[in-house]
Amino acid sequence: MTRPGSYLRSPIGLGRTAAALLGLVIAADLFAVYADLALYDVTGDLMDGASGTAVTRRLDDANSLNTVAGGVQAGSLVMCVIVYLCWFVRVRANAGVFDPSTQSMKPGWAVGGWFVPFVNLWYPRRITRDIWDASSPAGARRSYLLVNAWWTLWIVSLLADRVGSAQSGDADTVDGTHAGAYAMMISDALDIAAAALAIALVLRLTRMQHAKALAGPGVPVGV
């Protein structure tokens, strides 16, 4: 039963913007992979015995490139997180209008669930599944393959980032820097894959909610 005062609001604008910013995150990660590869190559040459001003200059350029790439990644991620959370709150609110009985978490967890330690390892996935259930067409067979694949890659990419960042931060030797650059390449590649699945999830859920709003009679719609 829909609560008094509850109504649907279109997720299309926020969904498209979130997808576009996830694409920006992918572009930033690709740039970071390029920077990681430059550092990996030059440190590999140093490990093989290369020396001289040319290789020193390449090392300085690679370090500078990684610094720039890190800033680009941070900026794109902040913008994406803000819009993504706005979209997530919107589709969670709509799900509560479609079918409140499927929502096992209170609305506040749509934001809080991402930031509370330990809880953030499973609450966002659970909320996403609840939104998926409420947004699915009546009687349709439900598959959580996309949700599960996205969440698995997201968790794996977070763990890889922790490992890569730790190795890079402790890299006081050429060997350590070489290993750190390789770890960060893996981390950035996993983040690209997770962001690509996040785009698919955002667009799919947005389409599902739009279609259900158009098809479902008797549901109040706002602007």
C-alpha positions as CSV (number, residue, x, y, z in Angstrom):
1,M,0.0,0.0,0.0
2,T,1.4,3.4,-1.0
3,R,1.9,5.8,1.9
4,P,0.0,9.0,1.9
5,G,2.0,11.7,0.2
6,S,4.3,9.2,-1.6
7,Y,4.7,9.7,-5.4
8,L,6.9,8.7,-8.2
9,R,9.6,10.9,-9.6
10,S,11.4,10.2,-12.9
11,P,14.9,8.7,-12.5
12,I,15.7,9.3,-16.2
13,G,17.7,12.5,-15.8
14,L,19.7,11.4,-12.8
15,G,20.2,8.0,-14.4
16,R,21.6,9.3,-17.6
17,T,23.9,11.7,-15.7
18,A,25.1,9.0,-13.4
19,A,25.8,6.7,-16.4
20,A,27.7,9.5,-18.1
21,L,29.8,10.2,-15.0
22,L,30.5,6.5,-14.6
23,G,31.8,6.7,-18.2
24,L,34.0,9.6,-17.0
25,V,35.3,7.4,-14.2
26,I,36.2,4.8,-16.8
27,A,38.0,7.3,-18.9
28,A,40.0,8.5,-15.8
29,D,40.8,4.8,-15.0
30,L,42.1,4.3,-18.6
31,F,44.3,7.3,-18.2
32,A,45.5,5.8,-14.9
33,V,46.3,2.5,-16.5
34,Y,48.4,4.3,-19.1
35,A,50.2,6.1,-16.3
36,D,50.7,2.9,-14.4
37,L,52.1,1.2,-17.5
38,A,54.6,4.1,-18.1
39,L,55.9,3.7,-14.5
40,Y,55.9,-0.1,-14.8
41,D,58.0,0.0,-18.0
42,V,60.6,2.5,-16.8
43,T,61.1,0.7,-13.4
44,G,61.4,-2.5,-15.3
45,D,64.2,-1.0,-17.4
46,L,65.9,0.2,-14.2
47,M,65.7,-3.3,-12.8
48,D,67.3,-4.5,-16.0
49,G,70.3,-2.2,-15.4
50,A,69.3,0.9,-17.5
51,S,70.9,4.2,-16.3
52,G,71.6,7.7,-17.5
53,T,69.7,10.9,-17.8
54,A,67.2,9.5,-20.3
55,V,65.8,6.9,-18.0
56,T,65.9,9.3,-15.1
57,R,63.8,11.7,-17.1
58,R,61.4,8.9,-18.0
59,L,61.0,8.0,-14.3
60,D,60.3,11.6,-13.4
61,D,57.7,11.9,-16.2
62,A,56.1,8.6,-15.2
63,N,55.8,9.8,-11.5
64,S,54.3,13.1,-12.6
65,L,51.9,11.4,-14.9
66,N,50.7,9.1,-12.0
67,T,50.2,12.1,-9.8
68,V,48.0,13.8,-12.4
69,A,46.1,10.6,-13.1
70,G,45.4,10.2,-9.3
71,G,44.0,13.7,-9.2
72,V,41.8,13.1,-12.3
73,Q,40.5,9.8,-10.8
74,A,39.7,11.5,-7.5
75,G,37.8,14.4,-9.1
76,S,35.8,12.2,-11.4
77,L,35.0,9.8,-8.6
78,V,33.7,12.6,-6.3
79,M,31.4,13.9,-9.0
80,C,30.1,10.4,-9.8
81,V,29.5,9.5,-6.2
82,I,27.3,12.6,-5.6
83,V,25.1,12.0,-8.7
84,Y,25.0,8.3,-8.3
85,L,23.8,8.6,-4.7
86,C,21.1,11.1,-5.8
87,W,20.0,8.6,-8.4
88,F,20.1,5.7,-5.9
89,V,17.9,7.7,-3.4
90,R,15.5,8.5,-6.2
91,V,15.0,4.9,-7.4
92,R,14.8,3.7,-3.7
93,A,12.0,6.2,-3.1
94,N,10.2,5.1,-6.3
95,A,10.6,1.4,-5.2
96,G,8.8,2.3,-2.0
97,V,5.9,3.6,-4.0
98,F,5.8,0.7,-6.4
99,D,5.8,-2.0,-3.6
100,P,6.8,-1.0,0.0
101,S,6.6,-4.6,1.1
102,T,9.7,-5.5,-0.9
103,Q,11.9,-2.9,0.8
104,S,13.7,-4.5,3.8
105,M,15.8,-1.5,4.6
106,K,14.7,2.0,5.7
107,P,15.2,4.8,3.1
108,G,18.1,6.3,5.0
109,W,20.2,3.3,4.3
110,A,20.2,4.2,0.6
111,V,23.0,6.7,1.5
112,G,24.2,5.5,4.9
113,G,24.6,1.9,3.8
114,W,27.5,3.0,1.5
115,F,29.5,4.6,4.3
116,V,29.0,2.6,7.5
117,P,32.0,0.2,7.9
118,F,31.3,-3.5,7.4
119,V,27.7,-2.8,6.7
120,N,28.7,-1.3,3.4
121,L,29.9,-4.7,2.3
122,W,26.4,-6.0,1.8
123,Y,23.7,-3.3,2.5
124,P,23.9,-1.5,-0.9
125,R,23.6,-4.8,-2.7
126,R,20.6,-5.8,-0.6
127,I,18.9,-2.4,-1.2
128,T,19.6,-2.7,-4.9
129,R,18.0,-6.2,-5.0
130,D,14.9,-4.8,-3.2
131,I,14.7,-1.9,-5.7
132,W,15.0,-4.4,-8.5
133,D,12.2,-6.5,-7.1
134,A,9.8,-3.5,-6.7
135,S,10.7,-2.2,-10.2
136,S,10.3,-5.5,-12.0
137,P,7.1,-6.1,-14.1
138,A,4.4,-8.0,-12.3
139,G,4.8,-11.7,-12.8
140,A,8.2,-11.4,-14.5
141,R,10.9,-13.9,-13.7
142,R,13.5,-12.1,-11.6
143,S,17.3,-12.6,-12.2
144,Y,19.9,-10.9,-10.1
145,L,22.8,-11.8,-12.4
146,L,23.6,-8.2,-13.2
147,V,23.2,-7.0,-9.6
148,N,25.5,-9.9,-8.3
149,A,28.1,-9.4,-11.1
150,W,28.3,-5.7,-10.5
151,W,28.5,-6.0,-6.7
152,T,31.1,-8.8,-6.9
153,L,33.4,-6.8,-9.2
154,W,32.9,-3.7,-7.0
155,I,34.0,-5.5,-3.9
156,V,37.0,-7.1,-5.7
157,S,38.0,-3.8,-7.1
158,L,37.9,-2.2,-3.7
159,L,40.1,-4.9,-2.3
160,A,42.5,-4.6,-5.2
161,D,42.7,-0.9,-4.7
162,R,43.6,-1.4,-1.0
163,V,46.4,-3.8,-2.0
164,G,47.7,-1.6,-4.8
165,S,47.6,1.5,-2.8
166,A,49.5,-0.2,0.1
167,Q,52.1,-1.5,-2.3
168,S,52.6,1.8,-4.0
169,G,52.7,3.7,-0.7
170,D,55.4,1.4,0.7
171,A,57.5,1.4,-2.5
172,D,60.8,2.8,-1.3
173,T,62.8,0.8,-3.9
174,V,62.7,0.3,-7.7
175,D,61.4,-3.2,-7.2
176,G,58.7,-2.0,-4.9
177,T,57.6,0.7,-7.3
178,H,57.5,-1.8,-10.1
179,A,55.3,-4.2,-8.1
180,G,53.1,-1.3,-7.0
181,A,52.6,0.0,-10.5
182,Y,51.5,-3.5,-11.6
183,A,49.1,-3.8,-8.6
184,M,47.6,-0.5,-9.5
185,M,47.1,-1.5,-13.1
186,I,45.1,-4.5,-12.0
187,S,43.1,-2.4,-9.6
188,D,42.3,0.2,-12.2
189,A,41.3,-2.5,-14.7
190,L,38.9,-4.0,-12.2
191,D,37.5,-0.6,-11.5
192,I,36.8,-0.1,-15.2
193,A,34.9,-3.4,-15.3
194,A,32.9,-2.6,-12.2
195,A,32.0,0.9,-13.6
196,A,30.9,-0.7,-16.9
197,L,28.6,-3.0,-15.0
198,A,27.4,-0.1,-12.9
199,I,26.4,1.8,-16.1
200,A,24.5,-1.3,-17.3
201,L,22.7,-1.5,-13.9
202,V,21.8,2.2,-13.7
203,L,20.4,2.2,-17.2
204,R,18.5,-1.0,-16.7
205,L,16.9,0.0,-13.4
206,T,16.1,3.4,-14.8
207,R,14.3,1.9,-17.8
208,M,12.5,-0.6,-15.6
209,Q,11.1,2.1,-13.3
210,H,10.1,4.3,-16.2
211,A,8.3,1.5,-17.9
212,K,6.5,0.5,-14.7
213,A,5.5,4.0,-14.0
214,L,3.9,4.3,-17.5
215,A,2.2,0.9,-17.2
216,G,1.1,1.0,-13.6
217,P,-2.3,2.6,-13.0
218,G,-3.2,4.3,-9.8
219,V,0.3,5.2,-8.8
220,P,0.8,9.0,-8.0
221,V,3.4,10.6,-10.2
222,G,5.3,13.8,-9.3
223,V,7.8,15.9,-11.3
